[in-house]
Amino acid sequence: MSAVKLEAWREQIRKELDDTVDFWLKYSHDTTHGGFFTCIGRDGKVYDELKYVWLQGRQVWMYCRLYRTMERFHKPEILEAAKAGGAFLRKFARVSDGVSGGGPWKCAFCLTRDGKAVKIQRSVFSECFYIMAVDELSRATGDEDMQLEAEQMMQQVIFWVREDPSGLGRPALPGDAPPPSGMAVPMMLLCLVQQLTEGRGQEVAQKYRELADWCVQQILRHAQRDGTAILENVSLEGAELPGCQGRLQNPGHALEAGWFLLQVSGERQDEELRRVAVDKFVELPFRGGWDEEHGGLFYFLDVDGHCPTQLEWSMKLWWPHCEALVAFLMAYSHTGRPELLQRFSQFPDAEGGEWFGYLTQEGKVALDFKGGPFKGFFHVPRCLYMCERMLDDLLANAD
């Protein structure tokens, strides 16, 4: 690939990242109560004031990462926004476990504008994005107490995932089979290991080494049917499950797992893990998930060709395409194989900045808001940020 083409891509991605950051800086800040609005229309107007903890944490993390690592975003207003968002998160996100009224703190899923808890999920993801935010904010501010807070909550999450999930509040029901092993939890924990250990020396890395190994092995178990399919759910023993749940595929999630595994393979210089990551978690889900008629990645698929039961299965969502961009560029960076250097997207809004999140199967805008309960300041800017930095490295090496 010519340096001219790589440079053109970098300039386009750089502009899209700048436009995306400008959009959220302009429209998402709640200067009255703190935190961020995420339900934002195409024109920037807030259409719902509920605040979702996943998205609060993600936005704090993204602001801090940009502030710390990219010179053009090292601006006081970005750090102040991150600090204000972090203060809102730390003040209101942690609530009683909702089951016994005591015990470990859970994080809410949804808050009112002024911080009152609306909903708690029986999962660990609110806590995970809280950890990401607080740890990254500790790096941007030098606040060691926040780093300690992140590590303490990480220990609670590990306990819930690997030892005793009863604190999550899931009742035992007579007809309920053992919960499946989904790919999301080990992926999220692996992401957190990378977050908590980055640049903090061998002692911290060694503290989480066994957990990282466990996460990698759990993710690899989702390569099923002799390595010909990545399934979203498997049994606790790593076997294929019966029914729709067992046949479910999520191409975007598999691609995201692919670049997580590539990062680990690079850190460890593990060539076999790198091969599996590229072959099984990047190329395989892309080939199976790509819509040959209309282009784009399907949201869900059934490995046996049945119609998935998810109503939105055929839609083209923003985040799987973000993961695909990162995965293919990272795979190319690791291998140098030119066929991996693919780029595709129909999501940017050239007029207003940011990306649309939800397209029909044919590629038309289905929902024209820029932010919602699940789409905030995260997948698009993280993708553009990572791609710009990888293109920087590729161009530097080309020179």
Protein Blocks (a to p, Z undefined) as FASTA:
>chain_A
ZZklmmmmmmmmmmmmmmmmmmmmmmmpcfkngpjdfbdcfkopafbfbdcfklmmmmmm
mmmmmmmmmmklmcfklmmmmmmmmmmmmmmmpccehlnopajddddfbdcfkopafbdc
fbfklmmmmmmmmmmmmmmnopaklmmmmmmmmmmmmmmmmmommlnopacdfklccddd
dfklmmmmmmmmmmmmgonajklmmmmmmmmmmmmmmmmmmpgghhiaccfbdcfkopac
ehjklmpccfklmmmmmmmmmmmmmmnopaklmmmmmmmmmmmmmmmmpcfkngpjdfbd
cfklpacfbfklmpccfklmmmmmmmmmmmmmmnopaklmccddfkbcfkngpadfbdcf
kopafblcfbdfklccfklmmmmmmmmmmmmmmmmmmZZ
